[in-house]
Amino acid sequence: MTAESTATAFEVRGVSKVFPGATTVQALRNIDLSLREGSLTCIVGPSGCGKSTLLRILGELESATTGEIVHNLKVDRVPRSAFVFQEHGVFPWFNVLQNVAFGEQMAGVSKSRREETAREWIGKVGLVGFEGAYPHQLSGGMRQRIAIARAFATGSPSLLMDEPLGALDAQTRILMQEQLVSLWEAERKTVVLVTHSIEEALLLGDQIVMMSARPGQVKEVIDIPFERPRSTAIEADPEFARMKQDIWESLRDEVQASLSFK
């Protein structure tokens, strides 16, 4: 098992987010969180609790209304964070090779070098032979593998993933979970992943951040005790079942509270 880093990648200090308008919405309230470098953190919580908003603030796509994010990851000519979204986010006018190489293209990397990197990651996600194919010619799982490969290929030290496997069918999702675990264990980038699946959070994560109903607050941070490497076989472990039930019992009240807003 690879030794864990004790360095901090992100420090979230008193972050709140308010969206003004005809009806003012407070999405987040006073979030404090420390994310370890090289860790995989899963964020769970009821719909509308601000999970995606927090992810976007971490990735500097949104600004906090109050509080701050301290970024400790060192970067050199690459984005601090790369994103993977639920709806693939691949460019339909680019083929697989061009899609995976896009991040390095935007960073000014030479064509030969970025294509070499892209081909390496295409191999790692099992898309060899599809380099010239376009997204409309591929399945949903294959398109999501393009998005994941592109994020890794950027060289960014952190990956921010918003329900990256949520749109996949159950069987494809299981395979993609195992592939994502394998890729992360090999690369050890700092990953923050939003998911609605408790099982997915337990399989993938080093820690689970459980959020309350809106306005989202950190209700609990749970360390995951299972050794790595992991596969979906871990779900047969009685401790896995116990933790899944405990997390759901803690989350149930927040889900019910979120429904009262609707």
C-alpha positions as CSV (number, residue, x, y, z in Angstrom):
1,M,0.0,0.0,0.0
2,T,1.4,3.4,-1.0
3,A,2.3,5.7,1.9
4,E,-0.2,8.5,2.3
5,S,0.8,12.1,2.0
6,T,0.2,14.3,5.1
7,A,0.4,17.5,3.0
8,T,-2.8,19.5,2.5
9,A,-4.0,20.1,-1.0
10,F,-7.0,22.3,-0.3
11,E,-8.1,24.1,2.8
12,V,-11.7,25.4,2.9
13,R,-12.1,28.1,5.5
14,G,-15.5,29.4,6.4
15,V,-16.9,29.2,2.9
16,S,-20.5,30.3,2.3
17,K,-22.2,30.9,-1.0
18,V,-25.3,33.0,-1.7
19,F,-27.0,33.3,-5.1
20,P,-28.9,36.6,-5.1
21,G,-31.9,37.2,-7.2
22,A,-35.7,37.5,-6.9
23,T,-35.4,34.7,-4.4
24,T,-32.1,34.7,-2.6
25,V,-30.7,31.2,-2.2
26,Q,-28.0,30.3,0.3
27,A,-26.3,27.2,-1.1
28,L,-23.5,26.8,1.4
29,R,-23.0,28.0,5.0
30,N,-19.6,28.1,6.8
31,I,-17.9,25.1,5.2
32,D,-14.6,24.2,6.9
33,L,-12.7,21.3,5.3
34,S,-9.2,20.0,4.8
35,L,-8.3,17.8,1.9
36,R,-5.1,15.8,1.9
37,E,-2.8,15.8,-1.1
38,G,-3.1,12.6,-3.1
39,S,-6.4,11.6,-1.4
40,L,-9.7,10.7,-2.9
41,T,-12.5,12.4,-1.2
42,C,-16.2,11.7,-1.9
43,I,-18.9,14.2,-1.2
44,V,-22.4,12.9,-0.5
45,G,-25.6,14.7,0.5
46,P,-29.2,15.3,-0.5
47,S,-30.0,16.9,-3.9
48,G,-29.7,20.7,-3.8
49,C,-27.3,20.8,-0.8
50,G,-24.5,22.6,-2.6
51,K,-22.2,19.7,-3.5
52,S,-21.6,20.8,-7.0
53,T,-21.4,24.4,-5.9
54,L,-18.6,23.5,-3.5
55,L,-16.8,21.6,-6.3
56,R,-17.0,24.6,-8.6
57,I,-15.6,26.9,-5.9
58,L,-12.7,24.4,-5.3
59,G,-12.0,24.5,-9.0
60,E,-12.2,28.3,-9.2
61,L,-15.3,28.3,-11.5
62,E,-17.3,30.0,-8.8
63,S,-16.3,32.5,-6.1
64,A,-17.3,32.1,-2.5
65,T,-19.5,34.8,-1.0
66,T,-17.6,34.7,2.2
67,G,-14.6,32.6,3.4
68,E,-11.7,31.4,1.3
69,I,-10.1,28.4,-0.4
70,V,-6.3,28.0,0.2
71,H,-4.7,26.0,-2.7
72,N,-1.5,24.4,-1.7
73,L,-0.9,22.3,-4.9
74,K,2.1,23.4,-6.9
75,V,1.5,23.8,-10.6
76,D,3.7,24.6,-13.6
77,R,2.0,25.6,-16.8
78,V,-0.9,23.2,-16.2
79,P,-4.4,24.0,-14.7
80,R,-4.6,23.4,-11.0
81,S,-7.7,21.3,-11.4
82,A,-9.3,19.3,-14.2
83,F,-13.0,18.6,-14.3
84,V,-15.1,15.6,-15.2
85,F,-18.9,16.2,-15.4
86,Q,-21.8,13.8,-15.4
87,E,-22.8,14.5,-19.0
88,H,-19.4,13.5,-20.5
89,G,-18.3,17.0,-21.6
90,V,-16.6,15.7,-24.7
91,F,-16.5,17.8,-27.9
92,P,-18.7,16.1,-30.6
93,W,-16.6,17.7,-33.4
94,F,-13.4,16.2,-32.1
95,N,-12.4,12.5,-32.4
96,V,-11.2,10.5,-29.4
97,L,-7.5,11.5,-29.9
98,Q,-8.3,15.2,-30.2
99,N,-10.6,15.1,-27.2
100,V,-8.1,13.5,-24.9
101,A,-5.3,15.8,-26.2
102,F,-7.4,19.0,-25.8
103,G,-6.2,20.0,-22.3
104,E,-2.6,19.9,-23.3
105,Q,-3.4,21.7,-26.6
106,M,-4.9,24.6,-24.6
107,A,-1.7,24.6,-22.4
108,G,0.4,25.1,-25.6
109,V,2.0,21.6,-25.6
110,S,3.4,20.6,-29.0
111,K,1.2,18.4,-31.2
112,S,3.6,15.5,-31.1
113,R,3.9,15.5,-27.3
114,R,0.2,16.0,-26.6
115,E,-0.7,13.2,-29.0
116,E,1.8,10.9,-27.4
117,T,0.3,11.6,-24.0
118,A,-3.2,11.2,-25.3
119,R,-2.4,7.8,-26.8
120,E,-1.0,6.7,-23.5
121,W,-4.2,7.6,-21.7
122,I,-6.4,6.2,-24.4
123,G,-4.6,2.9,-23.8
124,K,-5.1,3.2,-20.0
125,V,-8.8,3.6,-20.4
126,G,-9.2,0.8,-22.9
127,L,-10.0,2.8,-26.1
128,V,-7.1,1.7,-28.3
129,G,-8.4,1.3,-31.8
130,F,-11.0,4.1,-31.4
131,E,-8.6,7.1,-31.7
132,G,-10.3,8.3,-34.9
133,A,-13.9,7.7,-33.7
134,Y,-16.3,10.5,-32.9
135,P,-18.4,10.7,-29.7
136,H,-21.7,9.9,-31.5
137,Q,-20.2,6.6,-32.6
138,L,-19.5,5.5,-29.1
139,S,-21.5,4.3,-26.1
140,G,-22.0,6.4,-23.0
141,G,-19.4,4.5,-21.0
142,M,-16.9,5.0,-23.8
143,R,-17.6,8.7,-23.9
144,Q,-17.1,9.0,-20.2
145,R,-13.8,7.2,-20.5
146,I,-12.7,9.9,-22.9
147,A,-13.6,12.6,-20.3
148,I,-11.7,10.8,-17.6
149,A,-8.7,10.2,-19.8
150,R,-8.7,13.9,-20.8
151,A,-8.7,15.0,-17.2
152,F,-5.8,12.7,-16.3
153,A,-3.9,13.7,-19.4
154,T,-3.9,17.4,-18.5
155,G,-1.3,16.8,-15.9
156,S,-3.3,18.7,-13.4
157,P,-2.5,17.7,-9.8
158,S,-6.2,17.6,-8.8
159,L,-9.3,16.2,-10.5
160,L,-12.8,17.5,-9.6
161,M,-15.5,15.0,-10.6
162,D,-19.2,15.8,-10.5
163,E,-21.3,12.6,-10.6
164,P,-18.9,11.3,-13.3
165,L,-20.6,7.9,-13.5
166,G,-24.1,8.9,-12.7
167,A,-25.5,8.7,-16.2
168,L,-24.2,5.2,-16.9
169,D,-26.2,1.9,-16.7
170,A,-25.6,-0.2,-13.6
171,Q,-23.2,-2.8,-15.3
172,T,-21.1,-0.1,-17.0
173,R,-21.0,1.9,-13.8
174,I,-19.5,-1.1,-11.9
175,L,-16.7,-1.5,-14.5
176,M,-16.0,2.2,-14.6
177,Q,-15.8,2.4,-10.8
178,E,-13.1,-0.3,-10.8
179,Q,-11.3,1.4,-13.6
180,L,-11.4,4.7,-11.9
181,V,-10.0,3.1,-8.7
182,S,-7.2,1.5,-10.6
183,L,-6.3,4.8,-12.4
184,W,-6.3,6.8,-9.2
185,E,-4.3,4.2,-7.3
186,A,-1.6,4.4,-10.0
187,E,-1.5,8.2,-10.3
188,R,-2.4,9.4,-6.7
189,K,-3.8,12.7,-7.8
190,T,-5.9,14.7,-5.4
191,V,-9.5,13.8,-6.4
192,V,-12.8,15.3,-5.1
193,L,-15.8,13.3,-6.4
194,V,-19.4,14.2,-5.9
195,T,-21.8,11.2,-5.8
196,H,-25.3,10.2,-4.7
197,S,-24.2,6.6,-4.2
198,I,-23.1,5.6,-0.8
199,E,-21.7,2.3,-2.2
200,E,-19.6,4.3,-4.7
201,A,-18.3,6.6,-2.0
202,L,-17.2,3.6,0.2
203,L,-15.6,1.9,-2.8
204,L,-13.7,4.9,-4.1
205,G,-13.0,7.2,-1.2
206,D,-10.3,7.7,1.5
207,Q,-12.9,9.8,3.2
208,I,-16.5,10.7,2.8
209,V,-17.7,14.3,3.4
210,M,-21.4,14.2,4.3
211,M,-23.3,17.4,3.8
212,S,-26.5,18.6,5.3
213,A,-29.6,19.8,3.5
214,R,-29.5,23.3,2.1
215,P,-27.8,25.5,3.0
216,G,-25.1,22.9,2.8
217,Q,-22.8,22.4,5.8
218,V,-20.4,19.6,6.6
219,K,-22.3,17.3,8.8
220,E,-19.6,14.6,9.2
221,V,-16.3,13.5,7.8
222,I,-15.9,9.7,7.7
223,D,-12.6,8.0,7.2
224,I,-12.8,4.8,5.1
225,P,-10.9,1.9,6.7
226,F,-10.6,-0.5,3.8
227,E,-7.2,-1.3,2.5
228,R,-6.1,-0.6,-1.1
229,P,-6.1,-1.8,-3.8
230,R,-9.9,-2.2,-3.9
231,S,-12.4,-3.7,-6.2
232,T,-16.2,-4.1,-6.0
233,A,-15.6,-7.4,-4.2
234,I,-15.2,-5.2,-1.0
235,E,-19.0,-4.9,-1.0
236,A,-19.2,-8.4,0.4
237,D,-17.3,-7.3,3.5
238,P,-19.7,-7.1,6.5
239,E,-18.0,-3.9,7.6
240,F,-18.9,-2.4,4.2
241,A,-22.6,-3.2,4.8
242,R,-22.5,-1.8,8.3
243,M,-20.9,1.5,7.2
244,K,-23.3,1.8,4.3
245,Q,-26.3,1.5,6.7
246,D,-24.7,3.9,9.3
247,I,-24.1,6.5,6.6
248,W,-27.7,6.1,5.2
249,E,-29.2,6.5,8.7
250,S,-27.2,9.7,9.2
251,L,-28.1,11.0,5.8
252,R,-31.8,10.1,5.9
253,D,-32.8,13.1,8.0
254,E,-31.0,15.4,5.6
255,V,-32.7,13.9,2.6
256,Q,-36.1,14.3,4.3
257,A,-35.2,17.9,5.2
258,S,-34.3,18.6,1.6
259,L,-37.6,17.3,0.4
260,S,-39.5,19.8,2.6
261,F,-38.2,22.6,0.4
262,K,-40.0,21.2,-2.6
